[in-house]
Amino acid sequence: MKKILITGGAGFIGSHVVRRFVNTYPNYQIVNLDKLTYAGNLENLRDVEQSANYKFVKGDIVDAAFIQDLFDKENFDAVIHLAAESHVDRSITNPTEFVMTNVVGTVNLLNSARTTWKGDYDRKRFYHVSTDEVYGALGEGTEMFTEETSYDPHSPYSASKASSDHFVRAYFDTYGMDCVISNCSNNYGSHHFPEKLIPLSIHNIQQNKAIPIYGKGENIRDWLWVEDHARAIDVIFHKAKSGETYNIGGHNEWTNIDLIRTLCKVMDRKLGKAEGTSEKLITYVTDRAGHDLRYAIDATKLKNDLGWEPSLQFEEGLEKTVDWYLANEKWLNNVTSGNYQSYYEDQYQNR
């Protein structure tokens, strides 16, 4: 039996990874470590929380003593590290918080893994999940980020993730630790906290509120369905050679404004509104400081080496995403109100 620590498993991407590993590998013991900040929601994992091979631990990766104690108790065979502060706007307001969680927290996990494994990395693995934003920005042409692209972060968020990537590689080079890294493009899908573009827009359309778009909406992103990302993480975790880096992307570029106009049409159809109704809610707001124009991932290496490629076209994935949010309005309202936090605080204080 493998015992795997998944950090940030109550978050958007993390919950999909936890669900996939719990359901796909019943012979693995999955320990989900999450601080349960505003973006961590155990309601995301209601369907697996009673599974025999699943365990939740509340804790902060910034607390080095706590992390070492957890490793001592659980003796993990592997780490899949997703816990991170990830919202660019929040990083501009409070960069230190991002340094602590994304850099110091990652180093704490690396140190505990090294201490616990004592140089024996046979059947051990540290998998660090990162972002395409570490590469900086692209122009409007056809160039794409590859695994060889130089790092050029432009926000406190991307700088903190770039730093954590460098530390993981340093532990591979210096200590021989079995480490792999993946850098992924924007994700969309179910259970996404509604501060991000797609779930925020869905919620605002339901509430007949303005849909805020930075600048003129010309920024371009590569979008990947979150369940395809979880499947890629599964493949990389099991098949990648130690020390490798893989880019994960959807080969699916959209300007923000075109994406939201498409979403508005889907929402109008799903809600029985006249076409064009939701689009009237689009409101242009002052652009974000240091807003990168374009990201685009070349995932050719992942396809050629490990056989992964996206399973859904964006239009199909967007339909699935909208259907989920419309069918789970209670979840969306709980997340927006913050009620989910007090509920789970009570649950764990009473244990």
Residue, then its C-alpha position, 0 to 999 in steps of 0.5 A: m500500500k502506498k500512503i500519499l500526502i496530497t496538500g491543498g486537497a480541499g481546493f478546486i484542483g486538489s479536490h479533483v485530484v483527491r477524488r481521482f486517487v481515492n476512487t481509482y486506487p483503493n490500495y492507496q491511502i490518501v491523506n488530504l492536508d488542507k488549511l481550509t482557507y477561504a478557497g478550501n472547502l470540504e464540501n468539495l469532497r462529500d462524496v469520498e469523505q467516508s471512503a476507507n482509504y481517505k483521511f483529512v488532516k487540517g493544518d498549515i504547511v508553513d508550520a514546519a514542526f507540524i509538518q514534520d510531526l505529520f510525516d513522522k506519524e504517517n510515514f508517507d511514500a509520496v507527496i503531491h503538492l498542490a497547496a498554494e495561494s493562487h489568486v494574482d489580485r490577492s498577491i498584489t495586495n499581500p505578497t508576503e502571504f504568498v511567499m510564506t505559503n508558496v515558498v516556505g511551505t514548499v521548503n518545509l514539505l521538502n525538508s520533512a520528506r528528505t528527513t523521513w526518507k533518509g536518502d532512500y528514494d526508492r518508490k518515493r516521490f515528491y510531485h510539485v504542481s505549478t503554473d504556466e505563469v512562471y514563464g511570464a507572458l507571450g505576444e499575440g503570435t503563435e509562440m507557446f511555452t515549452e518546458e525549456t522556456s526561461y522563467d520570467p514571472h511578472s506578479p508576486y504570485s508567479a514569482s512565488k511559484a517560480s521560487s518554489d519550482h526552483f527549490v524542488r529542482a534544487y532538492f533533486d540536484t542536491y539531495g537526489m530526491d525523486c522530484v517531478i514538476s508540472n506547470c499547467s494552464n488555466n483550469y475550469g470546471s466544477h467546485h471552482f471558488p467564485e473569485k475566478l473568471i468563469p464561476l464568478s461570471i456564472h454566479n453574477i449572471q444568475q444574480n443579474k450582477a455585473i460581469p467584471i472584465y479587466g481592461k478591454g478583455e483582450n488577455i488570452r489564456d489557454w483553458l483546460w478542463v480540471e478533470d483532464h488536469a487531474r488525469a494528467i497529474d495521475v499519469i505524471f505521478h505514476k510514469a514520469k522519470s525523476g527530475e522531469t518537468y511537464n507542461i499541461g495545457g488544453h491547446n485551447e486559447w481564448t481572449n477573456i471577452d470571447l470566452i465570456r461572450t460564449l459563456c453568456k450565450v450558454m447561460d441565456r440558453k440554459l436559463g431560458k433568456a433571450e440571447g444577448t441578455s447576459e452579455k449586457l452585464i459585461t462591465y469593463v474595469t481598470d486593468r490588473a497591474g502587470h497583467d500578462l497579455r497571453y499564456a499558451i502551453d505546448a503539451t507536446k512532450l506530455k503527449n509524446d512521452l506519457g500519452w496524455e492529451p485533453s479529452l474534451q473540447f472547450e465548448e463541451g467542457l463549458e456546457k458541463t461546467v455550467d450544468w454543474y453550477l446550475a445544478n449545485e446552486k446551494w454549493l455556490n451560495n454557501v461558498t459565496s456567503g462563507n457559510y461552509q467555513s463555519y460548518y466545517e470549523d464546528q465539525y473539526q472542533n468537536r472531534 
